[in-house]
């Protein structure tokens, strides 16, 4: 025990060091990464947005970042399956904490998220965001598109989120349509996976319905995504309600007929060739969860996203 420490999230000496906290103790940053607002030398940032005022059904996703961080504690200090590596040994990664939002003034929420995201992205770091409801992806797309131009959206979801809305509305069911109208995403090279509802407009985005996902293998699904997006810069967003409620009961708008966590993780693992510029995991509402099933799935998806980025960094370094 002489060389072990606890509360690695604040006691870490470097951004690439492994934690030794017991799984059941210590400060709960995402995968025990150091809590800091200092961005110098950082290659990947995990950031929480505890916001759920845009939900149309059950609220509670404001507690999502906390739940995902808690579930991620089991990952610390091991070579991560299926990447067979310590993801952080060669990828300086921090937990940037949460976005500070005024719960009584939601009209300022989009600008606050976009401004803080732009600050993080200006550093050159890869940004992985933990929601929060799916509205938060809109200001995140604005910040990413300001740097990279229009992006291809790769959206795992039960809903298309293309419902019409009026200017200024804060709604998690319309952010995709708004992103298309604002020119933040390229609809022709964007794709939605796992959709199990109907919206009036697909906005020109390719839709893979729940029955498509059910009948295809993970390799086939990944192949469709990779060929449709090609080498364009992409933004990966994962609404946890993409999963069947058996695998993600803790969410605001669950829809039966979705894929298993195992199948979706297998798909994500095969997206290494995707040119991912940013990513998020949203809509975890732990009040409806059981035994952290949803939070565990979400934290694993987030870990896979970081794993893909770690592999891409390693490949670029040779």
C-alpha positions as CSV (number, residue, x, y, z in Angstrom):
1,X,0.0,0.0,0.0
2,X,3.0,2.3,0.4
3,X,2.9,3.5,-3.2
4,X,-0.9,3.7,-3.5
5,X,-2.9,6.9,-3.2
6,X,-6.6,7.7,-3.0
7,X,-8.7,10.5,-4.5
8,X,-6.7,10.3,-7.7
9,X,-9.1,12.8,-9.2
10,X,-7.3,15.5,-7.2
11,X,-4.1,13.9,-6.1
12,X,-2.8,12.8,-9.5
13,X,0.7,14.0,-10.3
14,X,0.3,13.6,-14.1
15,X,-2.6,13.4,-16.5
16,X,-1.5,10.0,-17.7
17,X,-1.0,8.2,-14.4
18,X,-3.2,5.3,-13.3
19,X,-5.4,5.5,-10.3
20,X,-5.3,3.1,-7.3
21,X,-8.5,4.1,-5.6
22,X,-10.7,1.2,-4.4
23,X,-13.8,1.0,-6.7
24,X,-16.0,1.8,-3.7
25,X,-14.2,4.8,-2.5
26,X,-12.5,8.1,-3.6
27,X,-13.6,11.1,-5.5
28,X,-15.7,10.2,-8.5
29,X,-14.4,11.9,-11.6
30,X,-14.9,10.0,-14.9
31,X,-12.6,7.0,-14.8
32,X,-10.7,8.7,-12.0
33,X,-9.2,11.3,-14.3
34,X,-7.8,14.5,-12.7
35,X,-10.4,17.2,-12.1
36,X,-9.0,20.4,-13.5
37,X,-9.9,23.4,-15.6
38,X,-6.3,23.6,-16.9
39,X,-6.2,22.7,-20.6
40,X,-2.5,23.0,-21.4
41,X,-1.2,19.7,-22.8
42,X,-4.6,18.0,-22.6
43,X,-5.6,15.7,-25.4
44,X,-9.0,14.6,-24.3
45,X,-11.6,16.3,-22.1
46,X,-14.6,14.7,-20.3
47,X,-17.2,17.3,-19.5
48,X,-20.7,17.2,-17.9
49,X,-23.8,19.2,-18.7
50,X,-26.4,18.6,-16.0
51,X,-29.4,20.0,-17.9
52,X,-32.8,18.4,-18.4
53,X,-35.3,21.3,-18.8
54,X,-35.8,20.4,-22.5
55,X,-37.3,17.0,-21.8
56,X,-40.8,16.1,-23.2
57,X,-41.4,13.1,-20.9
58,X,-39.7,12.1,-17.6
59,X,-37.1,14.5,-16.2
60,X,-34.0,13.6,-14.4
61,X,-31.1,13.6,-16.9
62,X,-29.6,16.5,-15.0
63,X,-28.3,13.8,-12.7
64,X,-26.8,11.8,-15.7
65,X,-23.2,13.1,-15.4
66,X,-23.0,12.1,-11.8
67,X,-24.4,8.6,-12.5
68,X,-22.1,8.0,-15.4
69,X,-19.0,9.1,-13.4
70,X,-20.0,6.9,-10.5
71,X,-20.4,3.9,-12.8
72,X,-17.1,4.5,-14.5
73,X,-15.1,3.9,-11.3
74,X,-15.0,0.2,-12.1
75,X,-12.8,1.0,-15.2
76,X,-9.9,2.7,-13.4
77,X,-6.4,1.3,-13.6
78,X,-7.0,-1.7,-15.8
79,X,-6.2,-2.4,-19.4
80,X,-9.6,-1.6,-20.9
81,X,-11.5,-4.3,-22.8
82,X,-11.6,-4.5,-25.7
83,X,-8.8,-2.1,-26.4
84,X,-6.1,-4.0,-24.4
85,X,-4.5,-0.9,-23.2
86,X,-4.5,1.7,-20.4
87,X,-6.4,4.3,-22.4
88,X,-4.6,7.2,-20.6
89,X,-1.0,6.0,-20.6
90,X,-0.4,8.0,-23.8
91,X,-3.5,10.2,-23.9
92,X,-3.5,13.1,-21.4
93,X,-7.1,13.2,-20.3
94,X,-8.9,15.3,-17.7
95,X,-12.4,15.6,-16.2
96,X,-13.3,19.2,-16.7
97,X,-16.2,19.0,-14.3
98,X,-19.6,20.3,-15.1
99,X,-21.0,23.3,-17.0
100,X,-22.4,25.9,-14.7
101,X,-25.9,26.7,-15.7
102,X,-28.6,29.1,-14.2
103,X,-31.5,26.8,-13.5
104,X,-33.8,29.8,-13.4
105,X,-32.8,31.3,-16.7
106,X,-32.9,28.6,-19.4
107,X,-32.8,31.2,-22.3
108,X,-29.1,31.6,-21.5
109,X,-28.3,27.8,-21.5
110,X,-27.5,27.4,-25.2
111,X,-25.0,30.3,-25.2
112,X,-23.4,29.1,-22.0
113,X,-22.8,25.6,-23.3
114,X,-21.5,26.8,-26.6
115,X,-19.2,29.3,-25.1
116,X,-17.6,26.8,-22.6
117,X,-17.4,24.1,-25.3
118,X,-15.6,26.6,-27.6
119,X,-13.1,27.3,-24.9
120,X,-12.3,23.6,-24.5
121,X,-12.1,23.0,-28.3
122,X,-9.8,26.0,-28.8
123,X,-7.2,24.1,-26.8
124,X,-7.2,21.4,-29.5
125,X,-8.5,18.7,-27.1
126,X,-11.0,16.1,-28.1
127,X,-14.3,16.7,-26.2
128,X,-16.5,14.0,-24.8
129,X,-19.6,15.4,-23.2
130,X,-21.9,13.7,-20.6
131,X,-25.5,14.9,-20.6
132,X,-28.0,16.0,-19.8
133,X,-30.9,15.7,-22.2
134,X,-30.4,15.7,-25.9
135,X,-30.9,19.4,-26.4
136,X,-27.3,19.9,-25.2
137,X,-26.0,18.4,-28.5
138,X,-27.2,21.5,-30.4
139,X,-24.9,24.1,-28.8
140,X,-22.2,21.4,-28.8
141,X,-22.6,21.1,-32.6
142,X,-22.4,24.9,-32.9
143,X,-19.1,24.9,-31.1
144,X,-17.7,22.0,-33.1
145,X,-18.9,23.3,-36.5
146,X,-17.4,26.7,-35.8
147,X,-14.0,25.0,-35.9
148,X,-14.5,22.0,-38.2
149,X,-17.3,23.2,-40.5
150,X,-20.4,21.2,-41.1
151,X,-20.2,17.7,-39.6
152,X,-21.7,14.4,-40.4
153,X,-23.9,13.4,-37.5
154,X,-23.8,9.8,-36.4
155,X,-26.7,9.5,-34.0
156,X,-27.7,6.4,-32.0
157,X,-31.2,7.0,-30.8
158,X,-34.8,5.8,-30.6
159,X,-36.0,9.2,-31.9
160,X,-35.2,11.3,-35.0
161,X,-35.4,14.6,-33.1
162,X,-36.4,16.4,-36.2
163,X,-39.7,17.9,-35.0
164,X,-40.4,21.4,-36.1
165,X,-40.0,24.2,-33.6
166,X,-39.9,28.0,-33.4
167,X,-36.8,30.1,-33.0
168,X,-35.5,30.1,-29.5
169,X,-37.4,27.0,-28.3
170,X,-35.4,24.7,-26.0
171,X,-36.6,21.1,-26.9
172,X,-34.7,17.8,-27.0
173,X,-37.0,16.6,-29.8
174,X,-36.0,19.2,-32.4
175,X,-32.3,19.7,-32.2
176,X,-31.4,17.7,-35.3
177,X,-33.8,19.7,-37.5
178,X,-32.4,22.9,-36.1
179,X,-28.9,21.7,-36.7
180,X,-29.7,21.0,-40.4
181,X,-31.3,24.4,-40.8
182,X,-28.3,26.1,-39.3
183,X,-25.9,24.3,-41.5
184,X,-24.1,22.6,-38.6
185,X,-24.5,19.1,-40.1
186,X,-24.5,17.6,-43.6
187,X,-27.7,15.7,-43.8
188,X,-26.6,13.7,-46.9
189,X,-23.7,12.1,-45.0
190,X,-25.5,11.9,-41.6
191,X,-27.1,8.7,-40.2
192,X,-29.4,7.8,-37.4
193,X,-29.2,4.2,-35.9
194,X,-31.9,2.4,-33.9
195,X,-34.9,4.7,-34.7
196,X,-38.2,3.4,-33.3
197,X,-40.5,6.3,-33.8
198,X,-41.7,8.4,-36.7
199,X,-41.2,12.2,-37.1
200,X,-42.8,14.3,-39.9
201,X,-39.4,15.0,-41.6
202,X,-36.2,13.0,-42.0
203,X,-34.3,16.2,-43.1
204,X,-32.5,14.1,-45.7
205,X,-30.7,12.0,-43.1
206,X,-30.4,8.3,-43.6
207,X,-32.4,6.3,-41.0
208,X,-31.7,2.8,-39.8
209,X,-34.8,1.7,-38.0
210,X,-34.9,-0.6,-35.0
211,X,-35.9,-3.6,-37.1
212,X,-32.9,-2.9,-39.4
213,X,-30.6,-3.0,-36.4
214,X,-32.3,-6.1,-35.1
215,X,-31.9,-8.1,-38.3
216,X,-28.3,-6.9,-39.1
217,X,-25.0,-8.0,-37.5
218,X,-22.9,-5.5,-35.7
219,X,-20.3,-5.7,-38.5
220,X,-23.0,-4.9,-41.1
221,X,-24.3,-1.9,-39.1
222,X,-20.8,-0.5,-38.7
223,X,-20.1,-1.0,-42.4
224,X,-23.2,0.9,-43.4
225,X,-22.2,3.8,-41.1
226,X,-18.6,3.9,-42.3
227,X,-19.5,3.8,-46.0
228,X,-22.3,6.4,-45.6
229,X,-20.1,8.9,-43.7
230,X,-16.9,8.2,-45.5
231,X,-13.9,10.3,-44.6
232,X,-15.9,13.3,-43.6
233,X,-15.5,14.8,-40.1
234,X,-18.2,13.4,-37.9
235,X,-19.9,14.1,-34.5
236,X,-21.0,11.0,-32.6
237,X,-24.0,11.4,-30.3
238,X,-25.5,8.5,-28.3
239,X,-28.9,8.9,-26.7
240,X,-29.1,6.1,-24.2
241,X,-32.7,5.4,-25.2
242,X,-31.3,3.9,-28.4
243,X,-30.9,0.8,-26.2
244,X,-33.9,-1.4,-25.4
245,X,-35.4,-0.5,-22.0
246,X,-34.2,-3.9,-20.8
247,X,-30.6,-2.5,-21.1
248,X,-31.4,1.1,-20.3
249,X,-34.4,1.6,-18.1
250,X,-33.1,4.8,-16.6
251,X,-34.0,7.3,-19.3
252,X,-36.7,9.9,-20.0
253,X,-38.4,8.4,-23.1
254,X,-37.8,4.7,-23.3
255,X,-39.0,2.8,-26.4
256,X,-39.2,-1.0,-26.7
257,X,-37.6,-2.9,-29.5
258,X,-34.1,-1.5,-29.3
259,X,-30.7,-3.3,-29.5
260,X,-28.8,-4.7,-26.6
261,X,-25.8,-3.0,-25.0
262,X,-23.6,-5.8,-26.3
263,X,-24.6,-5.3,-29.9
264,X,-24.2,-1.5,-29.8
265,X,-20.8,-1.7,-28.1
266,X,-19.7,-4.1,-30.8
267,X,-20.8,-1.6,-33.5
268,X,-19.0,1.3,-31.8
269,X,-15.8,-0.8,-31.5
270,X,-15.9,-1.2,-35.3
271,X,-16.0,2.6,-36.0
272,X,-12.3,3.1,-35.6
273,X,-12.0,4.5,-39.2
274,X,-14.6,7.2,-38.5
275,X,-13.2,10.7,-38.4
276,X,-14.7,11.6,-35.0
277,X,-14.3,15.3,-34.0
278,X,-16.5,15.2,-30.9
279,X,-18.9,12.9,-29.0
280,X,-21.5,12.8,-26.3
281,X,-23.6,10.4,-24.3
282,X,-27.0,11.8,-23.2
283,X,-30.4,11.1,-21.6
284,X,-29.3,9.0,-18.6
285,X,-31.9,9.6,-15.9
286,X,-30.8,7.6,-12.9
287,X,-34.0,8.0,-10.9
288,X,-35.6,5.4,-13.2
289,X,-32.6,3.1,-13.2
290,X,-32.1,-0.2,-11.5
291,X,-28.8,-1.4,-10.1
292,X,-27.0,1.2,-12.3
293,X,-27.9,-0.8,-15.4
294,X,-28.2,2.4,-17.5
295,X,-25.3,4.2,-16.0
296,X,-23.0,1.2,-16.5
297,X,-24.1,1.0,-20.2
298,X,-23.5,4.8,-20.7
299,X,-20.1,4.8,-19.0
300,X,-19.0,1.9,-21.1
301,X,-20.1,3.6,-24.3
302,X,-18.3,6.7,-23.2
303,X,-15.2,4.7,-22.4
304,X,-15.4,3.1,-25.9
305,X,-15.5,6.6,-27.4
306,X,-12.3,7.5,-25.6
307,X,-10.8,4.2,-26.6
308,X,-11.4,4.9,-30.3
309,X,-9.8,8.3,-29.9
310,X,-6.8,6.8,-28.0
311,X,-6.3,4.4,-30.9
312,X,-6.4,7.1,-33.5
313,X,-3.9,9.2,-31.5
314,X,-1.6,6.2,-31.3
315,X,-1.9,5.6,-35.1
316,X,-1.1,9.2,-35.9
317,X,2.0,9.0,-33.7
318,X,3.1,5.9,-35.4
